[in-house]
Amino acid sequence: MIERYLFSQTQKIQNQALREVVELLLRTVLANWFFAVVLIVLWRFPYLVADQTDGVVTPELARMGSKSFTWQLYMASALVMASLAMSYNLLFGFSGIISFGHGLFFGAGGYITYLVIAEYNAEGHNTGLTVALALNGALLLLMLLARARLRWPMLLIPAVSFALVFVLVPKGDTITFYRAMGVAVVGSVVLSVLSAIVMLRLKGVYFAMFTLALAEVSLVLSKSFDVTGRETGVSLRTIIPEELEIIRIPANRLDVYYITLAFFVVVFLAIRRYMNSPVGRAVLAIRENEERASTIGYNVFYYRMMTLVFAGIIATLSGVLFVLVSADRKIRPEYLGINYTVLPLLHTLTGGMGTFSGPALAALGLELSESYLREEAVTFRLFKIITVWQLVVGMYAVFAMMYVRFAWEKIILPLIPPRVRERILARVAHLPVTIPEAWSSYWRRYRLGTTVVMGILPFMVGVLYANEIKHDYLVNEIWPLLLGALFIIAVMALPNGIVGTWIKWRAERQIRRLQREMQQAQE
C-alpha cells in the first residue's frame, strides 16, 4: 500500500529526468530502510544502554562497573559472530558448498598473528620468506597438477601471496600487529586455495568430511606443541597495540566497539555487492545446477575458489577481532574445532540460507540472549517433566485412536505389500462393516479408559513426587541443549529460516495481489 501510494505520487512530476531520479532514490530507500534502522540502533547502542542503566559511555569517563561498558563487549562479540555467520552463509547458503572446517579459518587468524609476532626475531625476515616460498611453491605445484581445470591467471595466486608476505614481513627485529594480521590473511588465502584444489576431486559430503578432518588435524596439532600453548592456548595480551587495548585502557572499548561495527557493516555490504555482481550470479547458477553452468561455459572451480577465498578472509579477520574483544584475549584450540562451524551453521539455518540479513540477525539475537540470560537460573523438577511427557503421550494415543479409521485406510494399508493387501481386503469384503466400524464399541470404551489412566494416574504421581527431585541450572550451563532444541525446531518448523520464511510470505502475497489486479483488469 505504501509503495503504491509513493510511486503514484512520483507520477505527478512533469520532468521525466527528475521523476526517474526520485523513483531511483525511492526504490533505494524502500529496499534499505530496515538496514538503515538497524545500523542506527547499533551505532547508538552503548548510549541507549547507558541511558537505561544511568551509566556512562564516553571514553573519558568509562568505568569498568558500568553496564554500558559491559554490554559494549557483549555486542562487539555478537557482531563478530554475526560476521562469521555471514561468511558461512556465503559458502553454504549462496554457493552450496558444505564445509565442516570453517572454524579452521576462524582460529587460524589468531594463531598465525600470534606466531608471527611471538616467534619473530632478527632472522625472522629470511625465515618467514623461506617458509612462505615453500608453502607457495607447494601450492603452485598442486595447481599445476590440476591445470586441466585452471585458467592461467589462477597461477598468479602463489606469486601474489609470496609478494604480499615479502612486503608484510619487515627486515627489522620486530613486526607490527597489523602486518601480522596481513600475514594471517595471506595464510587464509593459501588454505582456501588448498581446499578449492581438493574440491576438484571431492564433492558434497566427501568435501565436507575433508574440511572436518583438516580442522580436527589442526586442533590436534595446536594441542601438541608448546608454541601454541597446548590445551590452554596462547594470550595476545602482550602483543596487542595500545589503541586496541580494552582492559588496561578502558577508554578504548568504545573505539573497539565501533571498529567491530564497521567491520560488520563492511562484511555485509561486501557480501551483498559480491552476490549482486556477475560473479555472484554465476555462483548462484552453479549452486542451482553445476552441470548446466559448466555446459554454458562457466568455470566452476574458478568461481567456487573465489567464494572460498572471500569467506576464508572474512572468517580469519573475525577470529582476530573475536580474540581482541574477548575478556581474556586468549586463543584457544577450540576455536579451530567443530564448535565454531556448528554455531554459524545454526545461525544460517535459523536466520535463513541464502538471505543477506538472516544469519546476521540470528547470530545477534542468540548471542545477546546468551549474554543476557547467562546468570539466570532455571529449575527442573524431574517428576513434573515426566508427568507432562506422559500426558502428552497419552493425549496423542487417544487422538490417534479416535482417528483409527483414517490410520487404517491412509497409513496402515499403504504400508502393506500389494499382494498381501489384496488378500486382506478380499477376506473382509464379505463383512457387513469394515474392521474399524466393527470394533467401534470396543474403541469407545478403550478411549475412555485410556484417557482416565493416562491422564489422572500420572498427574497423581506428579503431585506426590513433584518436589522430591529438583535441579537448578544456570542458562549458561544448558545453553548448548537449548541451541540443539532450537536447531530441531528451526529445521522442522521453519525450513526456510525466519527471514527466508518472511521473504517467501511477502513474495507470495505480492503474487496474489498481482493476480487479483490482473483478474480485475480482465473483468
Secondary structure as UniProt FT lines:
FT   HELIX           2..10
FT   TURN            11..12
FT   HELIX           16..43
FT   HELIX           45..53
FT   TURN            59..61
FT   TURN            64..65
FT   HELIX           67..89
FT   HELIX           90..94
FT   HELIX           102..118
FT   TURN            122..123
FT   HELIX           124..145
FT   HELIX           147..149
FT   HELIX           152..155
FT   HELIX           156..168
FT   HELIX           177..198
FT   TURN            199..201
FT   HELIX           205..222
FT   TURN            223..224
FT   HELIX           226..228
FT   TURN            229..232
FT   STRAND          234..235
FT   TURN            237..239
FT   HELIX           242..244
FT   HELIX           250..252
FT   HELIX           253..276
FT   HELIX           278..288
FT   HELIX           290..296
FT   HELIX           300..325
FT   STRAND          330..331
FT   HELIX           333..336
FT   HELIX           339..351
FT   TURN            353..354
FT   HELIX           358..373
FT   TURN            374..375
FT   STRAND          377..381
FT   HELIX           382..402
FT   HELIX           404..406
FT   HELIX           407..412
FT   HELIX           413..415
FT   HELIX           418..427
FT   TURN            429..430
FT   HELIX           435..438
FT   HELIX           440..465
FT   TURN            466..468
FT   STRAND          470..474
FT   HELIX           475..493
FT   TURN            495..496
FT   HELIX           498..522
//
